[in-house]
Amino acid sequence: MTANKNDYAVRDISLADFGRKEISMAEIEMPGLMAIRKEFQGSQPLKGARIAGSLHMTIQTAVLIETLVALGADVRWASCNIYSTQDHAAAAIAAAGIPVFAHKGETLAEYWDFADQILDWGNGETANLILDDGGDATMLVLNGAKAETDPSILDHPKSEEEEYFAAQVKKRLAANPGFYSKCRANILGVSEETTTGVMRLYQLHEKGDLPFPAINVNDSVTKSKFDNKYGCRESLVDAIRRGTDVMMAGKVAIVCGYGDVGKGSAQSLTGAGARVLVTEIDPICALQAAMDGYEVVTLEDAAHRADIVVTCTGNKDILTVDDMRKLKDMAIVCNIGHFDNEIQVAELQNFKWTNVKPQVDIVEFSPESRIILLSEGRLVNLGNATGHPSFVMSASFANQTLAQIELWTKSGEYEVGVHVLPKHLDEKVAELHLEKLGVKLTKLSQEQADYIGVSPDGPFKPEQYRY
């Protein structure tokens, strides 16, 4: 499938009506995003913004996209994962006249072509804001610009992914020399959705390679403590069930990592009746897991007990081939971290693969030693299911929208570096979701507020408070 420049590339445009119906349903479950749309639609705070969006092209993302457009932005969109697109959502956005380049099951060549398409407005203009999930759009701009002066950085790719990335950069620069440096100069800032992407931004800034301000949306409390935890609590088991139809009650599941995503994943599996073990490197998270009632183990000691293994660390080589060979026969292996390198999927290519259905493969080490690999080690909740529910994504995407408004309307106020949204906006996002759940807040008297040193209207906690 080839992208039609300045238009769209979707699987089936005839799915648009189906997508529109589900978007309408999602809007009811996304009160925060819809309230922001209503509040700002008249003032058009994003007028003139050209947003390159790289984020899973789901029904919920469609509501985000249409909110950005309603606030005045010009938007081009691609998915940040080759398996995460919901084709009817992409079709509905394309039918609405918004350029979108995404379909479920993209090749790596298509993935990087689509990522490149969202940067180019086709009239000599480029994106001037990035809305990113995982950092690929940001890295494409920055490494593409580096390659203009030092093409050798593309010469020795270390993975198949890097091969296709390098090929796309070379293709663009052959057709349009200087494109990425021009784009880099135009970018006023980036808002980043996920833990992995935020880590990449901090690394860039430490090296002096981040040329524009970045807002770390992931560490808004109303993102990381809700989307990462409660979203995974609902979506992980949904994905495993859809992929395998395996009963989890009574099974032994190992969750690798006990951050916010790991906490939600462990709760998800516990709720399904699994006996959950946790692996951790961090003594604080390990102690949390133990006091939450989980047995904290190492993979070396516990792999042979596992019916299910889930990685959620943001690191690489968490589940090695040696680990997988120790698992029970037909153990389920999946990842709910952003990138597929948490599991040594590339090394599994040396063994026999049998595709069962899309995003479900059996990898055979021997006739008595096999694993069921979901989504080829990529995000299981979006590859084998439809991701997180609309309500929790409303909070995340409300933060993204506010971050884009901040970057566009206050560009001179944000220095180059990685920032978080102010606490009053975090509290605002939470408050926008309370009525839907029937929540009523207690109101501080002025005397009570004075006693604890806050305003009766908030913010209610100091910046260093840990929720």
C-alpha positions, 0 to 999 in steps of 0.5 A: 500500500502506497501513500497518496501524498497530501491525501491518505493511505488507509486499508478500506475507505468504505469502513468510514461509516462504521468508524464514524459510529464508533467515534460517536460512541467514544465521544460520550465516554471521553468527557474531558476531551469533549469539554476541552473542545467545547471550551476552546473551539470559539477561540481557536488556540491552535489556529496556524499550528501544523501538527504531525501526529504519530500515535496509535490510530484508534477510535479514541485517537480519532476523537483527539484528532478531531479535537485538535482540528476543532481548535484550529490545527492542521493535522497529518497523522500516522500510527506509531505501531505497525499493528495498532491501527483500527482500520475503520477509525483511520477510514473515518478520519480520511473521509473527514478530509484529514490526512492519515497514513495508517493501516493495521499490519503495515510493513516496516517500509510503509511505517517509515514512509507514513512517518515521513508523510506526516512531516510534509505539507507538500507546499514547501511547508513542514510540521511546526509541532509534533504530537508523539508516542514513543518518539519515532517522529521526533527521532526521524526529524532529528536523525534525518537532519543529522544525516544531511551533514553526516550520511555515514550515520545511516551506513550501519543499521543494527536491526531490520527496523533501522534498515528501513529507517535509513532507507526512508531518510535516504529516499527523502533526502534524494528527493528533497535535500535539506528537508529534515533540517528545515523541518527541525527549524520549524518545530516549536515543540513536541508533546510525548505520550509514553514512558519510552518516548520520554526517556528518549527525550531526556537522553537527547536533552542530556546530550545537547541534541534536543533543539526544541521544548518538549512536554512530557505528557506521560508524567502528568498524574492524570496520564501515568497513574490512570492510562498506564495503570487502569488502562492496562488493567482492562486491556491486557487480559482482553488482548490475551483472551482475544488472541488465545482463548486461554483460561487464565484462572489458576495459571502462573503469570510472570509480569516483568516490571512493576512500574505503573504499567506493571502494576496495572498488568498484574492487577489485570491478570490477578482479576482473571484468576492467575497466580502472578509473579513479578520480576523487578530491578528496583528495590522500591518497586519490588517492595511495592509488589511484595506488599501488594501480595505478589511473589517477587522472583527472577526469571532465571528461577521462575521461568519454568513455572510460567504459563504466561509472561508479560514484559512491561519495563521499557528496557531491552532483552528482558525475555531472552531466548534462553528464558523462553526455552525454559517456559512451559510448553505453549506458554503465552509470551507478550509485551505491553511496553512500547517497543518489541525489543523487550523480547528477543524476537529477532533471535527467534527467527532462527526457529520454526514459526507457525502463524495461527492467525494475525498477530498470533504465532507459535514458535517451536524450539522442539516438539515439546518446547513451544511458545505462543507469541502475540503481536510479534512482541509488539504492544499486545493490547493494541495488536491483539485487541483495541487498546485502552477504553475511551474513558481513560484515554480521554484523560491522556488525550486531554493532557495532549491537547493542553500540551499542544496549546501550551507549546503553540500559544506560549512558545517563548515561555518554554525553554529547550528541555523537557517539561511537565504540564502545570499541576493546575492543568493536571487537576483540571483534567481530573475534574473534567472526568468526575461528573461522568462517574457521579463524583462530588468533591468536598469543598475546603473552607477558606480557613481550612485552605489557609491551614494547609497553605493552599487555595480553596480552588487548588492546586491542592498538592505541592509539586513533589507530592507523589500520588 
